[in-house]
Structure formats: structure tokens, C-alpha cells
């Protein structure tokens, strides 16, 4: 009997903690969740990190999915073609408001969680992201789709898009958890963390909260300096590189 008592007690504590945590946008959600951290500091020693997402849901009330999006930005995808002996960029297509980071996790495989229409509606999985091309005049639907595929592949290669959905694990009948992995190249900014509750293939509850990734210490000072004075920052970088090269050359001569 100790196991169920511990589970129920943990669930009660989680509900109480969530009620006093940072406000979260809710939409008829029959569950609560929280994050182990809502601020990730990027310092000179930052090599990536993980954040624990945990929560509780009433028994037998459906499945859980999580989506994390980084700040949006426009991304240009370029295609190289061979022109004579050289490979050069011959085509380019820009996509608007692409999430700079995207991760998804679910308590069951995505194709079991919901049908194609629901997955597309809620953008569950990188293949269901709505990526809007800017321009594209003269390109066929197949060519635009190939640029879209290349964009997703490039983001996955750098670790900024999930290659496969992560797992949301249930601990007993009510408690759930998953881990969000942020690589070292995660861009700073406000991240949206959305948790969806599914029943019979449809969303029956949703909550959204924010997580921030921010540069701290000398990393932040250099970043701000590069934005405020880009020319001076560039000259400084060149001078530092020249000084480092001169010092290395001098050391080798003495050796």
C-alpha cells in the first residue's frame, strides 16, 4: 500500500506547487505541470543542458504531448548547382517565422496520439510544421517542398530540431515527466513550452508557459558589444587574431 500512498501524496504536492508557480496560460486543462528551471544561462562554459518537465494528470484521462519552440526568425535556404568546375549557389528561398528551436515529446508515438489532421493542426512533429515561404515565384510546388525538406534537415543536423519525438513517461497512473535537451548552440530568447492533453485523438486541454535562454557574464557583454558596435567589434576580433598569430609565431621561433 505504500506505493499508491506515495504516488497520491506526490500528486497532491505537485498540484499545490503548480498553483503557486509562475503563471501559465491554461485552456480547459485537466492537468498541471512545471519546469525544473525557467532560466538557462549561457556562459563561456555552456555546453548544453537539460530541463525536466513534470506534471500530474487525473487517472485514465488521456495522453500527454509536449512542444517546445524557440524564438522565430526568417531563414534562407540555398541550393548549390554545378556550373562548370565549380559548385555555387544558384537558387535560394526564404522561409518566414521559422522556430529557431523545435522539440516534441509524447506519451505514445505521434501516429497513435492523433490522426494526420490533428497532428497538422497542432504542428506535432517537424514534418507538420507550417513553414511559410517568402516569394518562390517561378518555383513549382515540388521545388518549394524540397527547400522545406532541406530546411528541416539542416536544423536537425545542427541539433535545433528534433529528429524523433521524445518520450513522456508516466510514473504510476497520474504523474508524468520528460526531459528537454538544449544543445550548446541553442539561440538566446524566449521559448514557448506547450503541453497538450489528448483523448480519442483530439486535444482536450492545453497549457503554455515560457522558458528563457539568456547570455550571462562576459558572454553577454561581448554579444551586446557586437550588436551595439559591430564595426569596432570586427576590428577588435581581427586585431586579437593577428596578435594571437604573432605570439604563436614568436613562440615557435624560440622553440
For each residue, the residues with C-beta under 8 A, 3 or more apart:
1: 4 5
2: 5 6
3: 6 7 172
4: 1 7 8 172
5: 1 2 8 9
6: 2 3 9 10
7: 3 4 10 11 171 172 173 174 175
8: 4 5 11 12 174
9: 5 6 12 13
10: 6 7 13 14 56 175
11: 7 8 14 15 56 174 175
12: 8 9 15 16
13: 9 10 16 17
14: 10 11 17 18 32 34 54 55 56 175
15: 11 12 18 19 32 56
16: 12 13 19 20
17: 13 14 20 21 34
18: 14 15 21 24 32 33 34 55
19: 15 16 32
20: 16 17
21: 17 18 24 34
22: 38 209
23:
24: 18 21 33 207 208 209
25: 207 208 209
26: 29 205 206 207
27: 205 206 207
28: 204 205 206
29: 26 32 195 197 205 206 207
30: 57 58 61 197 204 205
31: 55 56 57 58 61 64 195 197 205 207
32: 14 15 18 19 29 55 56 207
33: 18 24 53 54 55 56 176 195 207
34: 14 17 18 21 53 54 55
35: 38 51 52 53 193 209 211
36: 51 52 53 54
37: 40 51 211
38: 22 35 209 210 211 212
39: 211 212 213 214
40: 37 49 51 182 186 211 212 213 214
41: 46 214 215 216
42: 46 186 188 213 214 215 216 219 220
43: 46 215 216 217 218 219
44: 217 218 219
45:
46: 41 42 43 49 184 219
47: 184
48: 181 182 183 184 186
49: 40 46 182
50: 179 180 181 182
51: 35 36 37 40 179 180 182 211
52: 35 36 177 178 179 180
53: 33 34 35 36 66 177 178 179 180 193 195
54: 14 33 34 36 175 176 177
55: 14 18 31 32 33 34 64 175 176 177 195
56: 10 11 14 15 31 32 33 174 175 176
57: 30 31 61 62 64 174 176 197
58: 30 31 61 174
59: 173 174
60: 173
61: 30 31 57 58 197 199
62: 57 197 198 199 204
63: 106 107 108 113 197 198 199
64: 31 55 57 106 107 168 176 195 196 197 198
65: 104 105 106 107 110 113 122 124 168 195 196 198
66: 53 103 104 105 106 166 168 178 180 193 194 195 196
67: 102 103 104 122 123 124 192 193 194 196
68: 101 102 103 104 180 191 192 193 194 211
69: 72 99 101 102 191 192 194
70: 99 100 101 102 160 186 187 189 191 213
71: 99 100 187 189 190 191
72: 69 97 98 99 100
73: 97 98 100 187
74: 94 95 96 97 98 134
75: 94 95 98 151
76: 92 93 94 95
77: 92 93 94 95 147 150 151 154
78: 89 91 92
79: 89 90 91 92 147 150
80: 87 88 89 90
81: 87 88 90 91
82: 86 87
83: 86 87 88 90
84:
85:
86: 82 83
87: 80 81 82 83
88: 80 81 83
89: 78 79 80 92
90: 79 80 81 83
91: 78 79 81 139
92: 76 77 78 79 89
93: 76 77 133 134 135 136 139 144 147
94: 74 75 76 77 133 134 135
95: 74 75 76 77 98 131 132 133 134 147 148 151
96: 74 132 133 134
97: 72 73 74 132
98: 72 73 74 75 95 129 131 151 155
99: 69 70 71 72 102 129
100: 70 71 72 73 160 187 189
101: 68 69 70 160 161 182 186 187 191
102: 67 68 69 70 99 126 129 155 160 161 162
103: 66 67 68 161 162 166 180 181
104: 65 66 67 68 110 124 125 126 162 165 166
105: 65 66 165 166 167 168 178 180
106: 63 64 65 66 109 110 113 124 165 166 167 168
107: 63 64 65 113 167 168 169 170 176
108: 63 112 113
109: 106 112 113 165
110: 65 104 106 113 114 119 124 125 165
111: 119
112: 108 109
113: 63 65 106 107 108 109 110 119 124 198 201
114: 110 118 119 122 124 198 201 202 203
115: 118 119 201
116: 119 120
117: 120 121
118: 114 115 121 122 124 201 202 203
119: 110 111 113 114 115 116 122 123 124 125 128
120: 116 117 123 128
121: 117 118
122: 65 67 114 118 119 128 196 203
123: 67 119 120 128 129 130
124: 65 67 104 106 110 113 114 118 119 128
125: 104 110 119 128 129 165
126: 102 104 129 152 155 156 161 162
127: 152
128: 119 120 122 123 124 125
129: 98 99 102 123 125 126 152
130: 123
131: 95 98 148 151 152
132: 95 96 97
133: 93 94 95 96 136 144 147 148
134: 74 93 94 95 96
135: 93 94
136: 93 133 139 144
137:
138:
139: 91 93 136 143 144 147
140: 143 144
141: 144 145
142: 145 146
143: 139 140 146 147
144: 93 133 136 139 140 141 147 148
145: 141 142 148 149
146: 142 143 149 150
147: 77 79 93 95 133 139 143 144 150 151
148: 95 131 133 144 145 151 152
149: 145 146 152 153
150: 77 79 146 147 153 154
151: 75 77 95 98 131 147 148 154 155
152: 126 127 129 131 148 149 155 156 161
153: 149 150 156 157
154: 77 150 151 157 158
155: 98 102 126 151 152 158 160 161
156: 126 152 153 159 160 161 162 163
157: 153 154
158: 154 155 183 185
159: 156 183 185
160: 70 100 101 102 155 156 183 185 186 187
161: 101 102 103 126 152 155 156
162: 102 103 104 126 156 165 166
163: 156
164:
165: 104 105 106 109 110 125 162
166: 66 103 104 105 106 162 178 179 180 181
167: 105 106 107 178
168: 64 65 66 105 106 107 176 177 178
169: 107 176 177 178
170: 107 173 174 175 176
171: 7 175 176 177
172: 3 4 7 175
173: 7 59 60 170
174: 7 8 11 56 57 58 59 170
175: 7 10 11 14 54 55 56 170 171 172
176: 33 54 55 56 57 64 107 168 169 170 171
177: 52 53 54 55 168 169 171
178: 52 53 66 105 166 167 168 169
179: 50 51 52 53 166
180: 50 51 52 53 66 68 103 105 166 193
181: 48 50 103 166
182: 40 48 49 50 51 101 186 213
183: 48 158 159 160 186
184: 46 47 48
185: 158 159 160
186: 40 42 48 70 101 160 182 183 213
187: 70 71 73 100 101 160 213
188: 42 213 214 215 223
189: 70 71 100 212 213
190: 71 210 211 212
191: 68 69 70 71 101 210 211 212 213
192: 67 68 69 208 209 210
193: 35 53 66 67 68 180 208 209 210 211
194: 66 67 68 69 206 207 208
195: 29 31 33 53 55 64 65 66 206 207 208
196: 64 65 66 67 122 203 205 206
197: 29 30 31 57 61 62 63 64 203 204 205 206
198: 62 63 64 65 113 114 201 202 203 204
199: 61 62 63 202 204
200:
201: 113 114 115 118 198
202: 114 118 198 199
203: 114 118 122 196 197 198 206
204: 28 30 62 197 198 199
205: 26 27 28 29 30 31 196 197
206: 26 27 28 29 194 195 196 197 203
207: 24 25 26 27 29 31 32 33 194 195
208: 24 25 192 193 194 195
209: 22 24 25 35 38 192 193
210: 38 190 191 192 193
211: 35 37 38 39 40 51 68 190 191 193
212: 38 39 40 189 190 191
213: 39 40 42 70 182 186 187 188 189 191
214: 39 40 41 42 188 220
215: 41 42 43 188 219 220 223
216: 41 42 43 219 220
217: 43 44 220 221
218: 43 44 221 222
219: 42 43 44 46 215 216 222 223
220: 42 214 215 216 217 223 224
221: 217 218 224 225
222: 218 219 225 226 233
223: 188 215 219 220 226 227
224: 220 221 227 228
225: 221 222 228 229 232 233
226: 222 223 229 230 233
227: 223 224 230
228: 224 225
229: 225 226 232 233
230: 226 227 233 234
231: 234 235
232: 225 229 235 236
233: 222 225 226 229 230 236 237
234: 230 231 237 238
235: 231 232 238 239
236: 232 233 239 240
237: 233 234 240 241
238: 234 235 241 242
239: 235 236 242 243
240: 236 237 243 244
241: 237 238 244 245
242: 238 239 245 246
243: 239 240 246 247
244: 240 241 247 248
245: 241 242 248 249
246: 242 243 249 250
247: 243 244 250 251
248: 244 245 251 252
249: 245 246 252 253
250: 246 247 253 254
251: 247 248 254 255
252: 248 249 255
253: 249 250
254: 250 251
255: 251 252
